[in-house]
């Protein structure tokens, strides 16, 4: 498997199965996530699927999800 790095083209992540939230709107304005073979998580913009992917550890994604659930980012959605 090719070495993954932040900002690499999402299309270079062979075999990635991208998922997006059911809350995504009909225009596709959402982020998509994919679990990679090494256990890390890739994130891309659904409007630009061939664009760059950001690669995060499971712990980083866990911290983000827990913060979202706790309302720490609510001010960013208004």
C-alpha positions in Angstrom: 0.0 0.0 0.0 1.2 3.5 -0.8 2.2 5.7 2.1 -0.6 8.0 3.1 -0.1 11.6 3.9 -2.2 14.7 4.6 -3.2 16.4 1.4 -2.7 13.5 -0.9 -5.3 13.1 -3.7 -8.3 11.2 -2.4 -8.3 9.2 -5.6 -4.9 7.7 -4.7 -6.5 6.0 -1.7 -7.2 2.7 -3.5 -10.0 0.7 -2.1 -11.3 3.4 0.2 -15.0 3.0 0.8 -16.2 6.6 1.4 -19.2 7.3 3.7 -21.1 10.5 4.3 -23.7 11.4 6.9 -27.4 10.8 6.2 -27.8 14.5 7.1 -25.9 15.5 3.9 -28.0 17.7 1.7 -29.1 16.9 -1.9 -26.3 19.2 -3.4 -23.7 16.9 -1.8 -22.3 19.6 0.5 -20.8 17.2 3.0 -17.6 15.7 4.1 -16.9 12.0 3.6 -14.9 9.6 5.7 -13.2 6.3 4.9 -11.4 3.8 7.1 -8.0 3.0 5.6 -6.1 -0.4 5.8 -3.8 0.9 8.6 -6.8 1.9 10.8 -6.5 5.6 10.1 -9.4 7.7 8.8 -9.4 9.8 5.7 -11.6 12.8 5.2 -12.5 14.5 1.9 -14.9 17.1 0.6 -17.8 15.5 -1.2 -18.0 18.3 -3.7 -14.4 17.7 -4.8 -13.9 13.9 -4.4 -10.7 13.9 -6.4 -9.2 16.6 -4.2 -7.0 16.3 -1.2 -7.7 14.0 1.7 -6.8 14.6 5.3 -5.6 11.6 7.2 -6.3 11.3 11.0 -5.7 8.7 13.7 -8.6 7.0 15.3 -7.9 8.9 18.5 -8.1 12.2 16.6 -11.5 11.3 15.1 -12.7 10.0 18.4 -11.9 13.4 20.1 -13.7 15.2 17.3 -16.8 13.1 17.5 -17.0 13.3 21.3 -16.6 17.1 21.1 -19.4 17.3 18.5 -21.6 15.2 20.7 -20.8 17.4 23.7 -21.8 20.5 21.7 -18.3 22.0 21.7 -18.7 23.0 18.0 -22.3 24.1 18.0 -21.3 27.7 17.3 -19.8 26.7 14.0 -23.2 25.7 12.5 -25.2 28.9 13.0 
